[in-house]
Amino acid sequence: MELGRGLASGAVIEVTGYGLTQLIRFGTNLVLTRLLFPEAFGLMAMMGVVLYGLTMLSDVGIAQAVIRSRRGDDPPFLHTAWTLLVMRGLGLWAVAAACAWPMSAFFQQPALLWILPIGAVGSILHAFGSTRMFLMRRQVRPGPLVALELASQVAGTATIIAGAYAGLGVAGLVIGHIVTAAVHTGGSFLLPGTHRDRFGIEPEARRQIFDFGRWIFAASAVTFLANRGDQFVLGRLLGAAGLGLYNIAFALAELPEAVAQRLMAGVLYPAFARGHLKDPGEMPRIYFRTRLVFDGVLHTALGGLAGMAPWLIDLLYDERYHGAKEMLQVLAVRTALGLMAQPCESYLTALGLSHYGFRRQLFVAGSVLLFMPVGHALGGSIGLLWASALSRVMGLVAIWPAAREQGILRFERELLVVVFLALGYGLGTVMVWMLPGM
């Protein structure tokens, strides 16, 4: 009962906080599309995909290790985790700066020569964030973290809009990115708790972190290719303007997925890990109960998003951004297929079976590499997106055997996802028919 109450209250806080952050982000996006051209969004997407790739290629699951470990409250363990994070952040900046010229040549965008080194300063700032953030997650106390994220986002948003009004263009977006990171890191040291981070590496703690994180590192590396590989190809083929349209569609399609990921990382994974330590026999029941709520809300929303995509783009954006309509429909389907596997992966990782995350992403990444050339040959840029979407099915094939072994796979239950998607699409279509045309 205690775990169930913690899940419910944590989920409410996470969803409410995330809803507010996305409302701010969405409003900012609408304002900026009136002030900036798609090329500015495309350049930021190029910076984002490079920094995301470097982040994923260096992820060894330090946060997850602190949350899961029995030593997660011990100062030597936390000092080790913080020191490793700082070293990683400094390394990320150095590699990003070194990648500036090759990436500017690949994307044929000279502006990346200065955007990447300056934007990567955010990676250094994030690296110095207090490990009190991990302790909040470990204790399933998302409230202070949600407040911190809101504060940092408001500061970054104000900077971005001011920069856009001042005519700074993409430079204003980059500065806002850095301000967001600076406020988030500074505020992390004001979170509840008495722990103070300092440099130091305990060999045993380092061994435990790396032993746990080796599969997370491998999974993160292939996750980058699986989730963002198409952006590299689209950026090269369509240029900054085309990638800017993709980014508009992606920002809408990722909303349900981002809600799910926030709940996975902030509520479900800590609760699963905690429940596994206290009462493993109760976990399958809790898993199915949470899946019913998650799938019912998220997949119905995604179906509705696919049905209303053309109407939404017409409503929200001017004619410069109308090329995002079909992209949004395909990305909604891709998000739904990816979400089918995420609760299961989170459950398995909480049991210590983190290699299944690597296995899922490896299957998806391999499928992306195989499907994208065919998709592009058959359907151009939209064919590329469909190839990326269908590759998510292979992620299910990768982890379902382990799910069956753990007693959390029922095929008739998985078919409910199709029902929710169809229901959502139908509701979205009816809404478009009832609403005035744009």
MARKOL-38816 format. One record per residue: x, y, z of N, C-alpha, C, O in turn; residue in three letters. Coordinates in pm, whole numbers, plus 50000, padded with zeros to 5 digits. Layout:
N
XYZXYZXYZXYZAla...
END
This chain:
438
500824987950000500005000050000500855012650000500565022249929Met501915012450081502795024150087503415026849951503495038349908Glu503865016149882504465017949750503425023149652503725031849570Leu502205017749660501165022349569500845037049589500655044349491Gly500775041449715500515055649741501655064349692501435075249639Arg502885059349709504035066849659504015068249508504345078749454Gly503635057349441503515057849295502485068149252502725076149162Leu501315067749316500235076649276500605091249298500455099549208Ala501095094549419501425108549447502595113249362502605124649314Ser503595104549343504725108149258504315110449115504795119649049Gly503395101949067502925103348929502175116448910502345123148808Ala501345120149007500595132748997501545144648992501385153748911Val502545144549080503505155549082504275156248952504445167048894Ile504765144648904505545144448780504725149448662505185157648584Glu503495144348649502655148248534502285162948542502305169948440Val501955167848663501615181948677502805190748644502685200448569Thr503955187348700505155195148673505535194748527505895204948467Gly505455182748469505805181648328504815189348241505195195548142Tyr503535188748279502545196248203502845211148202502715217748099Gly503265216348316503595230648323504835233848240504875243948170Leu505855225148248507065227748169506765227248020507295235347943Thr505925217947979505595217047838504695228447793504775232747678Gln503845233247881503035244847848503925256947823503705264547728Leu504915258747909505875269647889506635267647758506795276947679Ile507105255447737507875252547616507045254647490507505260347392Arg505795249947496504925251147380504605265747350504645270047234Phe504285273347455504025287547435505245294747379505125303247290Gly506415291247430507645297247379507845293847232508245302347152Thr507565281347198507715276947060506815284846965507245288846857Asn505575286947007504655294646925505135308946905505045314446796Leu505645314947013506165328647003507365329046908507455337946823Val508265319546924509485319646844509235317046697509955322346612Leu508205308946664507925306646522507435319346453507505320346331Thr506935329046531506555341946474507765351146457507735360446378Arg508815348446533509995357146531511155351646450511995359146402Leu511195338346435512335331846371511875323346253510705319446245Leu512795320546163512515311946049512865297446084513595295046181Phe512365287646006512665273546036514145270446044514545261246115Pro514995278145973516425275345975517015276246115517915268646150Glu516495285646197517015286946334516715274446416517565269646490Ala515505269246402515155256946473515985245146421516355236246496Phe516255245346290517065234646233518485234646286519045224046315Gly519085246446300520445247346354520485242646499521425235746539Leu519475246246578519435241446716519215226346722519745219546810Met518435221146628518245206646622519555199646589519845188946642Ala520355205646500521655199746467522575199846589523245189946617Met522595211146660523375211446783522865201046882523645193846944Met521545200346894520955191046989521275176546958521555168847050Gly521235172846832521475158746798522925155046822523215143746862Val523845164446799525265161546825525515160246975526165150747019Val525005169747054525205169047199524495157047260525005150647352Leu523305153947208522595142047255523405129447226523505120447310Tyr523975128947107524785117347071525985115747163526265104647210Gly526685126747190527855125847278527435121947419528125114347486Leu526305127247465525805123747598525475108947608525845102347705Thr524795103847508524405089747509525615080547494525655069747553Met526585084947416527775076647395528695076347517529675068947519Leu528385084547617529215084647739528395081347864528875083347975Ser527185076447846526295073647960526625060048020526525049747952Asp527005059948147527285047248216526295045048330526555037048420Val525155051948327524105049348424524445053248566524085046248660Gly525135064648584525535068748719524315071848804524235067548919Ile523355079248749522155082548826521395069948865520975068448980Ala521215060848768520495048348796521205040048902520575033548985Gln522555040348898523315032548996523095038049136522945030249231Ala523085051249152522855057249283521455053749334521285050349450Val520465054749245519085052049284518915037549328518195034849424Ile519565028349259519335014149283520215008249393519794999049462Arg521415013449409522395007149498521985008149644521395018149687Ser522294997749721522084998249866522995008649931522735013050043Arg524055012549861524975022749914524665036649859525475045749873Arg523505038149797523185050749732523135062849824523205074149776Gly523015060649955523015071750052524385074350112524555084250184Asp525375065850087526685067150148527485078550084527575079049961Asp528055087450163528835098550107529955094150013530095100249906Pro530775083850045531825080049950531275075849813531875078749709Pro530155069049814529525064949688529065077249610529265078049488Phe528445086749679527965098949613529115107549564529035113449456Leu530205108449643531365116149598531935110149470532315117449377His531985097049465532505090349345531625093249225532115096449116Thr530315092149245529385094749134529525109049084529565111248963Ala529605118749175529715132749135531025135449061531035142548960Trp532115129849110533405131749045533395126248904533895132548811Thr532825114448887532745108448754531885117048661532195118348543Leu530815122648713529955131248631530685143748586530545147948471Leu531455149948676532215161948639533245158648531533395166048434Val533965147648549534945143648448534275141248312534815144848208Met533105135248316532365132648193531935145748126532035147148004Arg531465155348207531015168048150532135175648082531945181247974Gly533295175848144534445182448083534855175547953535195182047854Leu534805162347956535135154847834534135157347723534525158147606Gly532855158547757531825161247656532075174447587531935175447465Leu532445184747664532715197747601533895196747506533845202047395Trp534965190147548536155189147463535835181947332536275186247225Ala535085171047341534755163547219533815171547130533945171447008Val532855178647191531925186847113532665197747038532375200446921Ala533635204147104534425214447037535225208546922535345214646816Ala535765196646943536535190146836535655186046719536115185246605Ala534365183346747533435179046642532855190746562532165188446462Cys533105202946605532445214346542532735215146393531815216746312Ala533995214046355534305215246212533755203546131533115205846029Trp533975190846173533385179746094531875180546082531325177745976Pro531195184446188529735185146182529265196746094528255195446024Met529975207946098529595219146010529775215245864528995219545779Ser530795207245835531005202645698529945192345658529445192545546Ala529605183245750528615172845719527245178945690526595175545592Phe526815188145778525505194345761525525206245665524485211645628Phe526755210145626526925221645536526355234345600525655242245535Gln526675236145727526205247645804527395253745879527725249045988Gln528035264045824529205270145891528915275246031529825275946114Pro527665278946060527345284346194527615274346306527815278346420Ala527635261446273527905251446376529315252546432529605247046539Leu530205259346361531575261146411531585268346546532445265546629Leu530655277546568530605284346697529445279446783529515280146906Trp528385274446722527225269846800527595257946888527225257647005Ile528325248246834528625236046911529525238747032529175234347142Leu530665245647017531505247747136530805255847245530965253047363Pro530025266047204529355274247304528185266647366528015266847488Ile527395260047284526265252447336526695241347430525975238147525Gly527865235447406528355224347489528765228847629528995220447716Ala528865241947651529125246747787528025242047882528255239948001Val526825240447827525725235247909526025221547966525585218348076Gly526775213347893527135199947942528045200848064527905192948157Ser528965210548064529825212448180529005216948301529175211848412Ile528105226448277527285231548388526425220548448526345219348570Leu525775212648364524945201648414525775191648494525275186048592His527015189348454527855179348520528125182848665528335173848748Ala528135195648698528425199848834527175199848924527265203849040Phe526035195548872524805195148951524935186249073525615175949069Gly524295190149182524395182749308523765168949298522755166949230Ser524375159349367523815145849373522575145149462521965134549474Thr522205156449524520925156549597519765153549502518715148649545Arg519945156449374518905153049276518685138049273517545133449264Met519765130149279519635115649278518975110749407518185101249405Phe519305117249518518715113249645517205115849646516445108049703Leu516785126749583515345129349572514665118349491513585113749527Met515305114149381514745103349300514725090249379513765082649373Arg515775087849452515895075449529514775074449633514265063649660Arg514415085749689513365086149791511975088149732511005089649805Gln511885088149599510625090549526509985103549576508825103849616Val510775114249574510335127649614510535137149495511485144949494Arg509645136549397509855144549276509515159249291509895167249205Pro508805163249398508365176949411509465187349398509355196249314Gly510535186549479511615196449468512265196549330512685207149283Pro512365184949266512985184349134512105191049029512615197748939Leu510805189249041509875195748948509975210948963509995218148864Val510035215849088510175230249111511465235549052511495246348993Ala512555227949068513835231949012513785232748860514295242248800Leu513165223048799513085223048653512255234648602512605241048502Glu511145237348670510305248748630511075261848639511005270248549Leu511805263648750512555276148768513615277848660513765288748604Ala514335267248630515385268248527514785270548389515355277748308Ser513645264348363513025266348233512505280448215512635286248107Gln511905286048320511415299848311512585309348284512455318448201Val513695307348352514855315948329515375314748187515675324748122Ala515485302348138515955300348001515005305847898515425311747798Gly513695303947922512685308747828512705323947818512635329447708Thr512805330747931512865345247930514075350147851513985359947777Ala515185343347866516395347047793516225344947643516615353447563Thr515625333647606515445330547464514525340647397514835345547288Ile513395343847460512445353247399513065367147390512895374147290Ile513775371247494514445384247490515465384747377515575394747306Ala516205373847361517185373447253516545373847116517065380347025Gly515415366947101514725367046972514185380946940514305385646827Ala513595387647040513105401347018514245410946987514075420446911Tyr515405408347045516565417047021517225414346886518165421246848Ala516735404246814517295401246683518545392746685519295392646588Gly518775385446795519975377146803519855364146724520865357546700Leu518655360446684518465348246606518845335846683518475334246800Gly519595326946618519965314246681520875316446802520905308146892Val521625327646804522495330546919521675331847047522115327547153Ala520475337747037519615338747154519175325247204519055323247325Gly518935315647113518555302147153519705295247227519485288247326Leu520915297247179522085291047242522305296847382522565289447477Val522195310047394522385316347525521315311447623521615308747740Ile520085310347576519025305247662519295291147709518995287747824Gly519865282847622520245269047658521245269147774521135261047866His522205278147769523225278747873522645284148004522975279148112Ile521785294147994521165299648115520325289048185520365288048308Val519585281248109518785270448168519665260848247519335257148360Thr520795256748188521705247548256522295253748382522425247048484Ala522655266648374523285273348489522305274348607522685271748721Ala521075278148579520085279348686519765265648746519615264348867Val519665255448661519365241948710520465236948802520185231248907His521705238948762522825234148844522915241948974523085236049081Thr522805255248967522865263149089521745259549186521975258549306Gly520545257749133519415254349218519505240449279518905237949383Gly520245231349214520335217649267521005217249404520775208049482Ser521845227249433522515227549563521625233349673522005233449790Phe520435238149634519465243149731518385232849763517485235749841Leu518475220949703517495210549729517585205749874518625207149937Leu516495199849927516525194850065517635184550083517925176549994Pro518245184850199519295175150230520525181950287520665194250283Gly521405173950341522635179150403523885174750330524975179450362Thr523755165850232524955160750165525625171750084524965179450015His526935172450094527735181950017528715174049930529465165649979Arg528695176849802529555169549710530985174549719531245186349740Asp531885165449702533305168849691533985158649603533475147649582Arg535155162349552535875153349464536485141749542536975143449654Phe536415130149481536995118149541536425105749476535235105049445Gly537265095949456536835083449393537195071749484538365069249511Ile536185064749529536395052549606536415040849507535445038949433Glu537485032949502537585022249402536395012649402535935008749295Pro535895008849520534784999549524533515005849467532754999249394Glu533285018549500532105025449445532205026649294531225024649222Ala533385030049247533575031049102533325017649035532705017148929Arg533805006949096533594993749038532114990349031531624985248930Arg531384993349139529954990349140529204998449034528324993148966Gln529555011149020528885019548921529145014348780528225013248700Ile530395011148752530725006648616530194992648588529804989548476Phe530184984148690529624970748670528134971648636527654964748546Asp527424980348708526004982048681525784989048547524864985648473Phe526644998748517526395007248402526935002448269526715009048167Gly527654991048266528254987148139527184984348034527374987547917Arg526084978348075525024975647977524224988247947523714989847836Trp524114997148044523455009948017524275018047918523725024647830Ile525605017647932526475024447836526245018947696526085026547600Phe526235005847684526014999847553524635003147499524485006147380Ala523625002747588522255005847545522145020347503521465023447404Ala522795029447576522725043647542523365046447407522865054647330Ser524465039647379525135041647251524245038047133524155045547036Ala523575026647141522715022647030521375030147034520715031546931Val520975035047154519775043147163519915055847081518965060347017Thr521105061647084521345073647004521085071146857520405078946790Phe521615060246806521395056946666519935053746638519385057846536Leu519305046546730517905042746711516975054746713516035055546633Ala517225064246805516295075346825516605087546739515685094946703Asn517865089846707518225102046636518975099846506519385109446441Arg519145087246466519855084746341519195091246221519875096046131Gly517855091346221517155097346108517375112446101517315118245993Asp517635118846215517865133246214519165136846144519235147046075Gln520175128646159521415130946086521165130245936521615138845859Phe520435119945895520165118245752519265129445700519535135045593Val518215132945775517315143545733518015157045729517795165045638Leu518865159645828519605172145829520515173445709520665184345653Gly521125162345669521995162445552521185164245423521585171745334Arg520045157245412519265157445289518415170045274518295175545165Leu517825174745386516865185645378517425199145420516785209445395Leu518585199445484519145212045529518495216845657517665210045717Gly518905228845700518425234145828516925236645826516245234045925Ala516385241745714514955244745708514125232045719513145231645795Ala514495221445645513765208945652513845202545788512855197045838Gly515015203245850515155197645984514385206046086513915200946187Leu514255218946058513445227346144511985223146143511335223146248Gly511445219446025510085214446017509945201446095508975199446168Leu510925192646079510925180046155510895182946305510185176346381Tyr511675192746347511765195846489510425200946544510085198246659Asn509685208346462508355212946504507435200846525506755199846627Ile507435191546429506615179546442507075170946559506255165446632Ala508375169646575508925161346682508565166846819508285159246912Phe508575180246832508235186346961506825182847004506565181347124Ala505895181546908504525177746942504405162646966503735158347059Leu505065154646881504935140146890505605134547016505195124047066Ala506615141447067507345136147182506655139147314507075134047418Glu505595147247313504955150847440504505138647518504875137247635Leu503705129547460503315117647537504515109047577504555103647688Pro505485107747487506675099747519507455105947632507935098947722Glu507595119147629508345125847735507645124547869508295122947972Ala506305125147868505555122747992505865108848045506125107048164Val505845099047955506115085247997507535083848051507745077248153Ala508505089947983509885088648029510085095348163510845090348247Gln509415106748184509515113248314508955104248424509535103148532Arg507835097948396507235089048495508085076648516508195071548627Leu508695071748408509575060048421510765063248509511065056048604Met511445074248476512675077748548512395083048688513135080048782Ala511325091048702511085097748829510205090148926510255092749046Gly509395080748875508455073748963508585058548950508865051749048Val508375053348829508305038848814509625031948844509665022448921Leu510725036648783511995029748806512405029948954512745019449008Tyr512375041549022512695041249165511735032449245512155025449337Pro510445032749209509475024649284509675009749258509585001649350Ala509965006149132510244992049101511484987249176511494976349232Phe512534995649175513774991849243513534990349394514034980949457Ala512784999649449512484999049592511604987049625511824980149724Arg510594984549541509704973149563510414959849549510104950349621Gly511374959249456512124946749438512934943349562513084931649598His513444953749629514224951349751513334947349868513744939649955Leu512084952549870511204950249985510264938449967510134930050056Lys509584937749851508564927349832508494923549684507594928249614Asp509414915249634509444911949491508164905449440507814907149323Pro507464898149525506274891149480505144900249437504264896049361Gly505144912649485504064922049452504284929249320503364935449268Glu505514928549264505854937149151505064934149022504654943648956Met504824921548984504024919448862502634925648871502144931248772Pro501994924848986500664930649001500714945848984499874951648916Arg501704952149047501834966649034502154970348890501674980548840Ile502954962148824503334964948685502094965448596501924974948519Tyr501244955548605500064955148518499084966248552498444971748462Phe498954969648677498064980648714498544993848655497745001548601Arg499824996548665500355009048611500325009148459500085019548398Thr500574997548396500524996948250499125000348197499005007048095Arg498094995948267496744998548220496465013548216495895018648119Leu496875020448320496665034948324497525041948220497045050548145Val498815038248214499735044748122499295042847978499215052347901Phe499025030447941498665027747802497335034347766497185039847656Asp496385033847857495095039747828495175054647800494525059647709Gly495985061647878496105076147861497025079547744496655087347656Val498225073847745499245078147649498945073647506499095081547413Leu498535061147487498285056447351496995062147293496895064347172His496015064647377494825071447327495185085647283494695090447180Thr496035092247360496475105747323497255105647192497085114547108Ala498105095547173498895094747049498005092146928498225097746821Leu497015083546945496075081346836495335094146800495145097246682Gly494905101546902494235114146877495145124246809494715131746722Gly496425124346848497395133446786497565130346638497625139446555Leu497635117446603497755113646462496525117946383496645122646270Ala495345116446443494125120246373493985135146353493415139646254Gly494495142946449494315157546444495535164946390495535177246386Met496575157646348497845164046311497705175246208498185186246234Ala497065172946092496975183845994496245196146049496665207446025Pro495165193846122494395204946178495225212846280495185225146282Trp495985205646363496805212246464497885221046402498085232346446Leu498565215846301499625223746236499025236246172499595247046183Ile497885234646105497225246346046496845256646152496955268746130Asp496395251746269495955260646375497105268146439497005280146466Leu498215261146462499275266646546500345274346470500975283246526Leu500565270846343501715276546271501285282646139500265278946081Tyr502105291946092501815298045962502285288845851502815278045876Asp502095293345727502335284545611503775280145598504045270245530Glu504715286945661506115282745654506345269145719507325262345688Arg505445265145810505635252945888504645241845852504595231545920Tyr503855243645746502825233845713503385220845659502665210845651His504655220745621505275208245577505455198145688505845186745662Gly505165202045813505315192945928504115183945949504155175346037Ala503035185645870501795178245897501985163145889501715156045986Lys502455158145775502615143645758503705138345851503605127145901Glu504745146345873505795142245966505215139446104505595129646168Met504315147946149503725146346282502915133446291502975126646394Leu502185129846189501405117446192502305105246203502035096146281Gln503395105046125504305093546129505005092846264505165082046320Val505425104346317506135104446444505235100246559505715094446657Leu503935102946550503005098346653502965083046657502935077046765Ala502955076846540502975062146533504285056746588504295046946663Val505395063246551506705058746601506775059446753507285050346818Arg506255070246809506255071746954505445060647021505865055147123Thr504285057446964503445046847022504155033447023504105026247122Ala504815030046914505525017246907506675016847008506935006447068Leu507355028047026508445028447123507965027347267508615021047350Gly506815033447295506285033347432505835019547477505765016847597Leu505515010747383505074997347422506154989847498505854981347582Met507424992947471508524985447532509084992047658509724985347738Ala508845004847677509545011947784509175007547925510075006148007Gln507905005147958507625000348095508304987148126508804985048237Pro508314978248029508944965248048510444966848070511024960448158Cys511074975347990512514977448006512824983448142513804979448206Glu512014992848188512224998948319512114988548430512904988648525Ser511164979548417510964968848515512194959648518512694956348626Tyr512664955648403513804946648396515064953148450515864946648518Leu515254966148421516424973248472516384974048623517424972848688Thr515194976048681515064976448827515424963148890515844962749006Ala515274952248816515664938948867517154936448850517654925948892Leu517874945848790519294944148765519604938548628520764935948596Gly518574936648545518754930948411518894942148308518134942848212Leu519874950948331520004962848246520464959448104520344967848015Ser520974947348082521444943947947520294942647849520504943047727His519064941247900517944940347806517634953847742517094954447632Tyr517974964747811517854977847748518794979047630518424984347525Gly520014974147647520964973947535520454965047422520554968647304Phe519924953747458519434944547356518294950747274518254949447152Arg517374957447343516254963647271516754974247174516374974447057Arg517604983147223518084993947138518984988847026519024994746918Gln519704977947052520524972146946519654966946832519954969046715Leu518574960246867517634955446765517044967146687516934966646564Phe516664977646758516064989246691517084996146602516784999546488Val518294998346655519325005146576519684997246450519825003046343Ala519824984246464520114976046347518994976746244519254976946124Gly517754977146292516614978046201516574991546132516244992446014Ser516915002146206516965015446145517955015646029517645020745922Val519135010046052520155009845946519695001845825520005005445711Leu518944991145850518464982845739517264989045668517164988445545Leu516364995145746515104999945689515225013745623514525016545527Phe516125022445675516155036145625516485037245477515825044945407Met517465029945424517715031045280516505026845197516205033045094Pro515805016345242514615011945170513515022445180512845025545082Val513335027745302512305037845321512565050245238511635055945181Gly513815054545231514145066345152513945063845003513475072644931His514295051844959514115048644817512645048244779512275051944667Ala511795043744870510375042344839509575055144865508605057944795Leu509985062844967509155074245004509875086945040509265095845100Gly511145088345008511865100545039511975102845188512185093445265Gly511845115645231512015118945372510935112545458511215108245570Ser509695111745409508625105245485508875090245494508575084045596Ile509425084445389509795070345394510845067545499510825057045563Gly511775076945516512785075545622512105074945759512475066845844Leu511135083645780510455083845909509655071145933509615066046045Leu509005065945828508275053345844509225041845875508905032945954Trp510405041945814511385031545844511805032345990511935022046057Ala512025044546039512385046446179511255041846271511515036046377Ser510005044346231508865040246313508745025046320508585019446429Ala508805018446206508615003946203509754996546273509564985346321Leu510925002746279512044996146347511764994346496512374985646559Ser510865002446554510545001046696509914987546728510014982846842Arg509294981346631508674968246654509734958046695509464949146776Val510934959346639511994949846671512444950946816512964941346872Met512244962746877512564964047018511694955247105512144950147208Gly510444953347064509554944347137510034929947127510014922447225Leu510454926047008510964912446987512164909747078512364898447123Val512954920047104514184918347180513944915547328514684907947389Ala512904921647386512754920547532511564912047576511464908647694Ile510694908747486509524900947527509864887147585509174882847677Trp510904880047537511244867247602511564868847751511124860847834Pro512324879447785512634881847927511384885848004511214882048120Ala510514893347940509264897248006508424884948039507814884248145Ala508384875247948507624863047974508234855348092507504850148176Arg509554854748098510214847848209509884854348344509764847448445Glu509744867548344509464874648468507974875548500507584881248602Gln507144869948412505704869848437505004882848409503944885448465Gly505564891248321504944904248293504594905648144504494916748092Ile504424894248075504024894847934502754886847913502714874747939Leu501724893647866500484887347826500114893247690499824905147680Arg500124884847587499934890147452498564896547434498424906547363Phe497554890847498496234896947486496214910847549495474919647506Glu497044912647653497144925847716497834935947625497454947647620Arg498844931347552499564940347461498664945147348498854956247297Glu497694937047307496794941047199495894952747238495324959447152Leu495774955147368494994966747413495574979847360494844989647342Leu496874979847335497504991947282496884995747148496615007447122Val496664985747063496044988346932494644994146951494245003246879Val493914988847047492564993847075492625008447118491845016747071Val493555011647209493675025447256494055034847142493505045847131Phe494995030547056495395039046943494225041446848494005052746804Leu493495030846816492355032346725491285041346786490685049546717Ala491055039646916490085048146984490505062746976489705071546945Leu491775065247004492275078946999492195084946860491825096546843Gly492535076846758492475081846621491035085246583490765095446519Tyr490125076646623488725079346595488235092046662487555100146601Gly488595093746789488215105846861488825118246796488175128546785Leu490095117146754490745128346688490075132046557489915143846527Gly489685121946480489015124446353487655131146375487285140446303Thr486925126546475485635132646507485825147146551485035155946515Val486865149646630487125163246676487405172546558486915183846554Met488215167846462488525176046345487245178946267487065190046216Val486345168946256485095170846184484205181046253483485188646187Trp484255181246388483405190346463483975204446471483235214246476Met485315205446473485935218446490485945226246358485875220146251Leu486015239346363486045247146238487335244746162488395243046223Pro487255244446031488435242545948489335254745954488885265945977Gly490625252145934491595263045940491995267445799492805276545784Met
END
